[in-house]
Amino acid sequence: MNRPAPNRAASNRTTSSRPLNRATHRALSPRSLNWAALAALLLVAVAGCGVSPTGVNDKGPPPVISGDSTIVRVYLVRSGRLEPVSVAAASGHVNDVLSALFGAGRRPPSGVGTTLSRMRLAQVQLVRYTPDPHSRNDPDSAGLRLRVFVSGPKMSRIAMAQITCTARLRPEIWAVEIAQSGSENLKIHTCREYWDLAPRNGHLPP
């Protein structure tokens, strides 16, 4: 009596569908992988790339980028006249604008100069402006008055024009007072009184 041939497909299905034994299941379980095993695997991968692993080296704090962040307009001098020039400043605040004006004297752009190179900006103050009806140089509207204290040799007229007209580029500044070497004698200026120093084919603020 002939026996039927065994069904190999069914046998294979039976074999493949058998559950893994507990030891094998535990060996393949993700829970059995700990950090030490993971670190070992990473070291093997790095070594296979030809790179030797190194420890963490402390090289100090990260680099800090510093420098001027704003481009402002100031008045320098060309051929005895005021010349508007763009320079870098820490900010657009009038204190930083004037600092940039005095700093530009140490490295003026090509073709222009300054009369402030021997002077130092000592102090800048902002106060509320009150118009003086007896002064023809006073602007028509109220705003802020800028007080500038400068140390150094006696200032020329064009030096005062550089300071005054640069400050008057700021819309909130309506008048400028300039004093030298700790003097309390402050005189009000507006840029209008220096219009004769305007650049050729140009104009100055009021």
CYANA upper distance limits for C-alpha pairs under 8 A (distance plus 0.5 A):
  7 ASN  CA     11 SER  CA      6.73
  8 ARG  CA     12 ASN  CA      6.52
  9 ALA  CA     13 ARG  CA      6.66
 10 ALA  CA     14 THR  CA      6.54
 11 SER  CA     15 THR  CA      6.62
 12 ASN  CA     16 SER  CA      6.51
 13 ARG  CA     17 SER  CA      6.38
 14 THR  CA     18 ARG  CA      6.90
 20 LEU  CA     24 THR  CA      6.67
 20 LEU  CA     25 HIS  CA      6.55
 21 ASN  CA     25 HIS  CA      6.72
 22 ARG  CA     26 ARG  CA      6.58
 23 ALA  CA     27 ALA  CA      6.74
 24 THR  CA     28 LEU  CA      6.85
 25 HIS  CA     29 SER  CA      6.52
 26 ARG  CA     32 SER  CA      7.47
 27 ALA  CA     32 SER  CA      7.33
 28 LEU  CA     32 SER  CA      7.97
 29 SER  CA     33 LEU  CA      8.03
 33 LEU  CA     37 ALA  CA      6.65
 33 LEU  CA     38 LEU  CA      7.57
 34 ASN  CA     38 LEU  CA      6.95
 35 TRP  CA     39 ALA  CA      6.55
 36 ALA  CA     40 ALA  CA      6.75
 37 ALA  CA     41 LEU  CA      6.80
 38 LEU  CA     42 LEU  CA      6.84
 39 ALA  CA     43 LEU  CA      6.73
 40 ALA  CA     44 VAL  CA      6.80
 41 LEU  CA     45 ALA  CA      6.79
 42 LEU  CA     46 VAL  CA      6.69
 43 LEU  CA     47 ALA  CA      6.55
 43 LEU  CA     53 PRO  CA      7.82
 44 VAL  CA     48 GLY  CA      6.60
 45 ALA  CA     49 CYS  CA      7.16
 46 VAL  CA     50 GLY  CA      7.34
 46 VAL  CA     51 VAL  CA      6.27
 46 VAL  CA     52 SER  CA      7.49
 46 VAL  CA     53 PRO  CA      7.52
 47 ALA  CA     51 VAL  CA      6.11
 47 ALA  CA     52 SER  CA      6.60
 47 ALA  CA     53 PRO  CA      8.11
 67 GLY  CA     90 ALA  CA      7.95
 68 ASP  CA     88 ALA  CA      6.24
 68 ASP  CA     89 ALA  CA      5.73
 68 ASP  CA     90 ALA  CA      5.19
 68 ASP  CA     91 SER  CA      8.14
 69 SER  CA     88 ALA  CA      7.40
 69 SER  CA     89 ALA  CA      6.85
 69 SER  CA     90 ALA  CA      5.98
 69 SER  CA     91 SER  CA      6.98
 70 THR  CA     88 ALA  CA      6.14
 70 THR  CA     89 ALA  CA      5.72
 70 THR  CA     90 ALA  CA      6.51
 70 THR  CA     91 SER  CA      5.82
 70 THR  CA     92 GLY  CA      7.04
 71 ILE  CA     86 SER  CA      6.75
 71 ILE  CA     87 VAL  CA      6.04
 71 ILE  CA     88 ALA  CA      5.08
 71 ILE  CA     89 ALA  CA      6.52
 71 ILE  CA     92 GLY  CA      8.33
 72 VAL  CA     86 SER  CA      6.00
 72 VAL  CA     87 VAL  CA      6.09
 72 VAL  CA     88 ALA  CA      6.70
 72 VAL  CA     89 ALA  CA      6.99
 72 VAL  CA     92 GLY  CA      7.13
 72 VAL  CA     97 VAL  CA      7.23
 73 ARG  CA     84 PRO  CA      6.75
 73 ARG  CA     85 VAL  CA      6.02
 73 ARG  CA     86 SER  CA      5.09
 73 ARG  CA     87 VAL  CA      6.84
 73 ARG  CA     97 VAL  CA      8.41
 73 ARG  CA    166 THR  CA      7.80
 73 ARG  CA    169 LEU  CA      8.33
 74 VAL  CA     84 PRO  CA      6.12
 74 VAL  CA     85 VAL  CA      6.01
 74 VAL  CA     86 SER  CA      6.97
 74 VAL  CA     87 VAL  CA      7.68
 74 VAL  CA     97 VAL  CA      7.93
 74 VAL  CA    100 ALA  CA      8.40
 74 VAL  CA    101 LEU  CA      6.38
 74 VAL  CA    162 GLN  CA      8.21
 74 VAL  CA    166 THR  CA      5.55
 75 TYR  CA     82 LEU  CA      6.20
 75 TYR  CA     83 GLU  CA      5.74
 75 TYR  CA     84 PRO  CA      5.07
 75 TYR  CA     85 VAL  CA      6.59
 75 TYR  CA    101 LEU  CA      7.93
 75 TYR  CA    162 GLN  CA      5.81
 75 TYR  CA    163 ILE  CA      8.22
 75 TYR  CA    165 CYS  CA      7.48
 75 TYR  CA    166 THR  CA      6.13
 76 LEU  CA     82 LEU  CA      6.13
 76 LEU  CA     83 GLU  CA      5.63
 76 LEU  CA     84 PRO  CA      6.86
 76 LEU  CA     85 VAL  CA      7.19
 76 LEU  CA    101 LEU  CA      8.36
 76 LEU  CA    112 VAL  CA      7.02
 76 LEU  CA    113 GLY  CA      6.44
 76 LEU  CA    114 THR  CA      5.74
 76 LEU  CA    162 GLN  CA      6.95
 77 VAL  CA     81 ARG  CA      5.95
 77 VAL  CA     82 LEU  CA      5.17
 77 VAL  CA     83 GLU  CA      5.83
 77 VAL  CA    112 VAL  CA      6.06
 77 VAL  CA    113 GLY  CA      5.57
 77 VAL  CA    114 THR  CA      5.80
 77 VAL  CA    115 THR  CA      8.03
 78 ARG  CA     82 LEU  CA      6.77
 78 ARG  CA     83 GLU  CA      6.44
 78 ARG  CA    111 GLY  CA      7.52
 78 ARG  CA    112 VAL  CA      5.44
 78 ARG  CA    113 GLY  CA      6.87
 80 GLY  CA    197 LEU  CA      7.93
 81 ARG  CA    158 ILE  CA      8.46
 81 ARG  CA    197 LEU  CA      5.30
 81 ARG  CA    198 ALA  CA      6.47
 81 ARG  CA    199 PRO  CA      6.07
 81 ARG  CA    200 ARG  CA      8.48
 82 LEU  CA    158 ILE  CA      8.35
 82 LEU  CA    161 ALA  CA      8.38
 82 LEU  CA    162 GLN  CA      7.47
 82 LEU  CA    197 LEU  CA      6.31
 82 LEU  CA    198 ALA  CA      6.15
 82 LEU  CA    199 PRO  CA      6.05
 83 GLU  CA    112 VAL  CA      8.15
 83 GLU  CA    198 ALA  CA      8.10
 83 GLU  CA    199 PRO  CA      6.21
 87 VAL  CA    100 ALA  CA      7.51
 87 VAL  CA    104 ALA  CA      7.86
 88 ALA  CA    100 ALA  CA      7.28
 89 ALA  CA     96 ASP  CA      6.52
 89 ALA  CA     97 VAL  CA      6.67
 89 ALA  CA     99 SER  CA      8.17
 89 ALA  CA    100 ALA  CA      5.93
 90 ALA  CA     96 ASP  CA      6.40
 90 ALA  CA     97 VAL  CA      8.46
 91 SER  CA     96 ASP  CA      6.36
 91 SER  CA     97 VAL  CA      7.75
 92 GLY  CA     96 ASP  CA      7.02
 92 GLY  CA     97 VAL  CA      6.68
 93 HIS  CA     97 VAL  CA      6.69
 94 VAL  CA     98 LEU  CA      6.63
 94 VAL  CA    167 ALA  CA      7.24
 94 VAL  CA    170 ARG  CA      7.70
 95 ASN  CA     99 SER  CA      6.75
 95 ASN  CA    124 VAL  CA      6.92
 96 ASP  CA    100 ALA  CA      6.59
 97 VAL  CA    101 LEU  CA      6.77
 97 VAL  CA    166 THR  CA      8.48
 97 VAL  CA    167 ALA  CA      8.33
 98 LEU  CA    102 PHE  CA      6.83
 98 LEU  CA    121 LEU  CA      8.39
 98 LEU  CA    163 ILE  CA      7.81
 98 LEU  CA    166 THR  CA      8.00
 98 LEU  CA    167 ALA  CA      7.79
 99 SER  CA    103 GLY  CA      6.49
 99 SER  CA    121 LEU  CA      7.52
100 ALA  CA    104 ALA  CA      6.41
101 LEU  CA    105 GLY  CA      7.57
101 LEU  CA    163 ILE  CA      8.34
101 LEU  CA    166 THR  CA      8.41
102 PHE  CA    106 ARG  CA      8.23
102 PHE  CA    116 LEU  CA      6.76
102 PHE  CA    117 SER  CA      7.49
102 PHE  CA    119 MET  CA      8.24
102 PHE  CA    120 ARG  CA      7.56
102 PHE  CA    121 LEU  CA      7.43
103 GLY  CA    107 ARG  CA      7.75
104 ALA  CA    108 PRO  CA      5.60
104 ALA  CA    109 PRO  CA      8.44
104 ALA  CA    114 THR  CA      8.46
105 GLY  CA    113 GLY  CA      7.38
105 GLY  CA    114 THR  CA      6.04
105 GLY  CA    115 THR  CA      8.17
105 GLY  CA    116 LEU  CA      6.72
105 GLY  CA    117 SER  CA      5.31
106 ARG  CA    117 SER  CA      6.83
108 PRO  CA    112 VAL  CA      6.90
108 PRO  CA    113 GLY  CA      6.30
108 PRO  CA    114 THR  CA      7.94
109 PRO  CA    113 GLY  CA      8.05
114 THR  CA    159 ALA  CA      8.27
115 THR  CA    156 SER  CA      8.20
115 THR  CA    158 ILE  CA      7.75
115 THR  CA    159 ALA  CA      5.89
116 LEU  CA    120 ARG  CA      8.24
116 LEU  CA    159 ALA  CA      6.69
118 ARG  CA    152 GLY  CA      6.89
118 ARG  CA    153 PRO  CA      7.66
119 MET  CA    150 VAL  CA      7.23
119 MET  CA    151 SER  CA      6.30
119 MET  CA    152 GLY  CA      5.11
119 MET  CA    153 PRO  CA      7.27
120 ARG  CA    150 VAL  CA      6.22
120 ARG  CA    151 SER  CA      5.78
120 ARG  CA    152 GLY  CA      6.87
121 LEU  CA    148 VAL  CA      8.13
121 LEU  CA    149 PHE  CA      6.98
121 LEU  CA    150 VAL  CA      5.36
121 LEU  CA    151 SER  CA      7.11
122 ALA  CA    148 VAL  CA      8.27
122 ALA  CA    149 PHE  CA      5.91
122 ALA  CA    150 VAL  CA      5.68
122 ALA  CA    151 SER  CA      6.75
123 GLN  CA    148 VAL  CA      6.52
123 GLN  CA    149 PHE  CA      5.56
123 GLN  CA    150 VAL  CA      7.60
124 VAL  CA    146 LEU  CA      7.60
124 VAL  CA    147 ARG  CA      6.18
124 VAL  CA    148 VAL  CA      5.31
124 VAL  CA    149 PHE  CA      6.91
125 GLN  CA    146 LEU  CA      6.31
125 GLN  CA    147 ARG  CA      5.42
125 GLN  CA    148 VAL  CA      7.11
126 LEU  CA    144 LEU  CA      6.95
126 LEU  CA    145 ARG  CA      6.27
126 LEU  CA    146 LEU  CA      5.32
126 LEU  CA    147 ARG  CA      6.78
127 VAL  CA    144 LEU  CA      6.19
127 VAL  CA    145 ARG  CA      5.72
127 VAL  CA    146 LEU  CA      7.05
127 VAL  CA    147 ARG  CA      8.29
128 ARG  CA    142 ALA  CA      8.50
128 ARG  CA    143 GLY  CA      6.83
128 ARG  CA    144 LEU  CA      5.14
128 ARG  CA    145 ARG  CA      6.31
129 TYR  CA    142 ALA  CA      6.27
129 TYR  CA    143 GLY  CA      5.77
129 TYR  CA    144 LEU  CA      5.16
129 TYR  CA    145 ARG  CA      5.33
129 TYR  CA    174 TRP  CA      7.78
129 TYR  CA    175 ALA  CA      8.02
130 THR  CA    142 ALA  CA      6.74
130 THR  CA    143 GLY  CA      8.31
131 PRO  CA    138 ASP  CA      6.65
131 PRO  CA    139 PRO  CA      7.68
131 PRO  CA    140 ASP  CA      7.95
131 PRO  CA    141 SER  CA      7.96
131 PRO  CA    142 ALA  CA      7.03
132 ASP  CA    138 ASP  CA      6.94
133 PRO  CA    138 ASP  CA      8.07
137 ASN  CA    189 HIS  CA      7.55
137 ASN  CA    190 THR  CA      6.78
137 ASN  CA    192 ARG  CA      7.77
137 ASN  CA    193 GLU  CA      7.87
138 ASP  CA    174 TRP  CA      8.47
138 ASP  CA    175 ALA  CA      7.68
138 ASP  CA    190 THR  CA      7.72
139 PRO  CA    174 TRP  CA      6.91
139 PRO  CA    175 ALA  CA      8.03
139 PRO  CA    190 THR  CA      8.48
141 SER  CA    174 TRP  CA      8.35
142 ALA  CA    174 TRP  CA      7.65
143 GLY  CA    172 GLU  CA      6.30
143 GLY  CA    173 ILE  CA      6.72
143 GLY  CA    174 TRP  CA      6.08
144 LEU  CA    172 GLU  CA      6.41
144 LEU  CA    173 ILE  CA      5.44
144 LEU  CA    174 TRP  CA      6.23
144 LEU  CA    175 ALA  CA      7.58
145 ARG  CA    173 ILE  CA      6.41
145 ARG  CA    174 TRP  CA      6.49
145 ARG  CA    175 ALA  CA      5.49
145 ARG  CA    176 VAL  CA      6.26
145 ARG  CA    177 GLU  CA      7.85
146 LEU  CA    167 ALA  CA      8.33
146 LEU  CA    173 ILE  CA      7.10
146 LEU  CA    175 ALA  CA      6.81
146 LEU  CA    176 VAL  CA      5.22
146 LEU  CA    177 GLU  CA      6.52
147 ARG  CA    176 VAL  CA      6.43
147 ARG  CA    177 GLU  CA      5.14
147 ARG  CA    178 ILE  CA      6.46
147 ARG  CA    179 ALA  CA      8.31
148 VAL  CA    176 VAL  CA      7.89
148 VAL  CA    177 GLU  CA      6.54
148 VAL  CA    178 ILE  CA      5.33
148 VAL  CA    179 ALA  CA      6.79
149 PHE  CA    178 ILE  CA      6.47
149 PHE  CA    179 ALA  CA      5.39
149 PHE  CA    180 GLN  CA      6.14
149 PHE  CA    181 SER  CA      7.72
149 PHE  CA    182 GLY  CA      7.60
150 VAL  CA    178 ILE  CA      8.00
150 VAL  CA    179 ALA  CA      6.76
150 VAL  CA    180 GLN  CA      5.28
150 VAL  CA    181 SER  CA      6.60
150 VAL  CA    182 GLY  CA      8.42
151 SER  CA    180 GLN  CA      6.02
151 SER  CA    181 SER  CA      5.08
151 SER  CA    182 GLY  CA      8.07
152 GLY  CA    180 GLN  CA      7.93
152 GLY  CA    181 SER  CA      7.24
154 LYS  CA    180 GLN  CA      8.08
155 MET  CA    159 ALA  CA      6.38
155 MET  CA    160 MET  CA      7.19
156 SER  CA    160 MET  CA      7.00
157 ARG  CA    161 ALA  CA      6.72
158 ILE  CA    162 GLN  CA      6.68
158 ILE  CA    197 LEU  CA      8.27
159 ALA  CA    163 ILE  CA      7.09
160 MET  CA    164 THR  CA      6.49
160 MET  CA    178 ILE  CA      8.14
161 ALA  CA    165 CYS  CA      6.21
161 ALA  CA    191 CYS  CA      7.29
161 ALA  CA    194 TYR  CA      6.65
162 GLN  CA    166 THR  CA      6.43
163 ILE  CA    167 ALA  CA      6.68
164 THR  CA    168 ARG  CA      6.63
164 THR  CA    175 ALA  CA      8.42
164 THR  CA    176 VAL  CA      6.40
164 THR  CA    189 HIS  CA      7.20
164 THR  CA    190 THR  CA      6.81
164 THR  CA    191 CYS  CA      6.37
165 CYS  CA    169 LEU  CA      6.93
165 CYS  CA    190 THR  CA      7.76
165 CYS  CA    191 CYS  CA      5.44
165 CYS  CA    204 LEU  CA      7.60
165 CYS  CA    205 PRO  CA      7.04
166 THR  CA    170 ARG  CA      8.22
167 ALA  CA    173 ILE  CA      7.13
167 ALA  CA    176 VAL  CA      7.88
168 ARG  CA    173 ILE  CA      6.15
168 ARG  CA    174 TRP  CA      7.12
168 ARG  CA    175 ALA  CA      7.76
168 ARG  CA    176 VAL  CA      8.38
168 ARG  CA    190 THR  CA      7.84
168 ARG  CA    191 CYS  CA      7.28
168 ARG  CA    205 PRO  CA      6.89
168 ARG  CA    206 PRO  CA      7.78
169 LEU  CA    173 ILE  CA      8.30
169 LEU  CA    205 PRO  CA      6.97
174 TRP  CA    190 THR  CA      7.88
175 ALA  CA    188 ILE  CA      6.88
175 ALA  CA    189 HIS  CA      6.36
175 ALA  CA    190 THR  CA      5.83
176 VAL  CA    188 ILE  CA      6.07
176 VAL  CA    189 HIS  CA      5.60
176 VAL  CA    190 THR  CA      6.78
177 GLU  CA    186 LEU  CA      5.97
177 GLU  CA    187 LYS  CA      5.75
177 GLU  CA    188 ILE  CA      5.15
177 GLU  CA    189 HIS  CA      6.59
178 ILE  CA    186 LEU  CA      6.10
178 ILE  CA    187 LYS  CA      6.74
178 ILE  CA    188 ILE  CA      7.84
178 ILE  CA    189 HIS  CA      8.42
179 ALA  CA    183 SER  CA      6.22
179 ALA  CA    184 GLU  CA      7.10
179 ALA  CA    185 ASN  CA      6.71
179 ALA  CA    186 LEU  CA      5.81
179 ALA  CA    187 LYS  CA      8.09
189 HIS  CA    193 GLU  CA      7.97
190 THR  CA    194 TYR  CA      8.48
190 THR  CA    206 PRO  CA      7.00
191 CYS  CA    195 TRP  CA      7.26
191 CYS  CA    204 LEU  CA      7.42
191 CYS  CA    205 PRO  CA      6.50
191 CYS  CA    206 PRO  CA      5.65
192 ARG  CA    204 LEU  CA      7.99
192 ARG  CA    205 PRO  CA      7.45
192 ARG  CA    206 PRO  CA      5.20
194 TYR  CA    198 ALA  CA      7.77
195 TRP  CA    203 HIS  CA      7.75
195 TRP  CA    204 LEU  CA      6.66
198 ALA  CA    202 GLY  CA      6.74
198 ALA  CA    203 HIS  CA      5.78
198 ALA  CA    204 LEU  CA      6.18
199 PRO  CA    203 HIS  CA      6.93
199 PRO  CA    204 LEU  CA      8.43
